[in-house]
Amino acid sequence: MRVAFGLKAHSGWAALVIIGNDMDGLHLIDRRRIELVESREGDWPGQPYHAADGLPPEQARKIVEQGMETARRCALVEMRSAIKRARESGHEIAACAVLMPAPMPEWSTEEILAVHFRMHKAEGVMYPDALASAAKTCGLDLVGIAEKSLRERAGLALAMPLSAATRTIAVLGKSVGPPWGADQKNATLAAMIALEMVVQS
């Protein structure tokens, strides 16, 4: 069937949900945690800006660049694996939705490290960006959805009321059991939006 990916990122990992639609309605095709860091990443896995805090500027920039490179590499490996699994099961991938944080100013590494909350913000932007880049590299239609306006976007995009979408997501979760928290629910809602956009296009 035609399916869509939904992804909600955290520092170092992401929740992936894949849903499909046919005459019987929505189906949950896959649900898993994907890793966006490597285990050998030192004392701050998934948090390169925190690892760089307090270091000389050149060394700090190197650690941040390595963290970004690792995130992009891991995201691409995980995306290719997810695509392979879906296609080997006979599914057509319609789109990939990634929940995106608010945009970040173009601060330098030094400017980010100068203010602690900026480090959290930068790490919060880095992983969704890596997932979006991986989707594009793999040739998927990317649907970036601002996380803060997810429910508003769903209310406008879906062919069902948001309350009905919420009930549908709950039923999908019961069919597979835990984990089915906010991450999986939001990733599913994002995938539903992406799937609906493809149907309407």
Secondary structure, 3 states (H helix, E strand, C coil): CEEEEEEEEECCEEEEEEEEEECCEEEEEEEEEEECCCCCCCCCCCCHHHHHCCCCHHHHHHHHHHHHHHHHHHHHHHHHHHHHHHHHCCCEEEEEEEEECCCCCCCCHHHHHCCHHHHHHHHHHHHHHHHHHHHHHCCCCEEEEEHHHHHHHHHHHCCCCHHHHHHHHHHHHHHHCCCCCHHHHHHHHHHHHHHHHHHHC
